[in-house]
Amino acid sequence: MGQSSSQPVKVQGSVSPGYESVKELFESNFKRGAEESAQLCVYVGEEKVVDLWCSVTDPGYTGDTLTNVFSSTKSLTAIAMASLEDKGLMKYTDKISSYWPEFGQKGKEDITVADLLRHEAGLAQFDLPLNVEDTLRENIKKNNIGSVIEQLTPHWPEEGPREYHSLTRGWVANEVFRRLEPGGRTIGEYLAEDVAKALGADVFVGVPQDRFNDFAPVENIGLGTVLKESMKTNTVGGAVDIGFFEFITLMNNFRKMFAEGQSKPVFNPYQDYDQKRIDLLFNKDVIRRGESSSANGNCSARGLALVAAAMANGGSVQGVQILSPKACKAFHEEVIERPIFKIFPTYFTQGGINKFAEEGGVGRDGYYGWHGYGGSVFQWYPEHRIGFAYTPTLLHWFDMTNGRGRQLQEEVVKCVRNRK
C-alpha cells in the first residue's frame, strides 16, 4: 500500500480523443503506488469525455462501485439547500431561527443560512459527541440531533467567524432542510429521489439496500509509508506528493491544533471504533446507512460527475433540471474570502460552495465545489462546462489540497483548451 505497485496496473474505461493524457496521468498514480482503487469521470458540456477506473487490490471493483467521499458530500448538501431557495422556501440571508424557533437561543438567534453554509455559524464542534445511531434517518426524524443542536452555544474564533464545520454543517443543514421541505424529507431522501433517481446517478447520503454491497472501503495511507515515500525525489517518483521536511512541518502544525483543543471526539465510543481512525468508522454499515451529510456521501465518480455537469451547465443536464438557471446563478454568488485553519484561504459563496480563485486556488482556478478528506474531488468549471469527479480509496490524509485530483483537474483543463 502506497509503494510502487508490483501488481499489473490495468486501467479500465475510456477517454474521448484529445483526453489521452488524462488517462496517462491517472494510470501513473497507480504505477507509482499512490492509489489502490480509484475512479475518475469528467463531462464537458453534456459529453462524458473521461470514464476511468482501476484497482490493484479488488478484482470486483468497477466504475459503479461506491466509496465514501467525505467532505465532497458538502457540495451535495449545498445543492439540496439550493433546491429550497429555488422553490422560494428560504433565502440565504434568512435567519435559521425564523424556520426553527428552538434553534434561536443561547446566542444562535441571528445566525443565517448563509452563515452556516460558509462555515461561519460558530458551531464547528458540538459540546458533546453524538451517538452513532443518532445519524440514522429514523432517529434524525425523532429530532435526536436537532435537540442537541438547539442547546448549543456558538463559539467563533478570535481571528474571524470562519471555522471549518467538518461534520456539523451537514447535521445542522439537515435539520433546516427537513423543517422546510414540504414532505418533511431529509437531505438524503431528497438526493435519492430528486437527484440520484432523476439523473440515474449513484450519489447517496444514506445508502439504499439495493446499492449497499458494491462498496470499496477507504483506508488511510500508513504513516511509515508516507515517511519513506516523502524522502524520494520527484525524479525517483515517490507515492506521495510531499517532501520529508514539508511533512514534518505539517505534523507539527497538526500537533499544535490538537494541543489548542481544536479537535474533539465526534461520536461517543462505538463498538471497536478507534476515535483516531475516522476513515475506518465511515466504512461501517451504520454510518453508511445514516445521514452525516457533511461527510458520509457514498458515491461513484460517474454519479458525482453527472451532478457536477448539471451545475456546470446552469442547473440541468441530459434533460433533467436540478436547479433553475436563476437558482444556479444565486448558488454561485456572494463570495466572501476568509481563511480556514488560519492558513488556507477559502472563497465560499452564499450557497456553500468554494470558488477556487487564483490566490489560493492551488491550480483549480475557475472550479467551484469542494473536496473530501484524503483525496476525493467533486467540482465543476462553468466557463468550460466541466463536471469533474475523482473518488480514490487510499486516503492521503496529510494532503490538505488533494493534489492527485488537482493534477488531474489541471490536465483536463489543458485538454479542453487544446481542443478549442
Helices and strands as residue ranges (DSSP letters): E 12-15, H 20-31, E 37-44, E 47-55, E 67-68, H 73-86, G 96-98, G 101-103, H 113-117, G 132-135, H 137-140, H 144-150, H 168-180, H 187-190, I 191-196, H 197-199, E 203-204, G 209-211, E 219-220, H 223-230, H 244-259, H 278-281, H 285-289, E 298-299, H 301-312, E 316-317, E 320-321, H 325-331, E 336-340, E 344-348, E 354-355, E 368-371, E 377-381, E 386-392, E 394-395, H 403-419
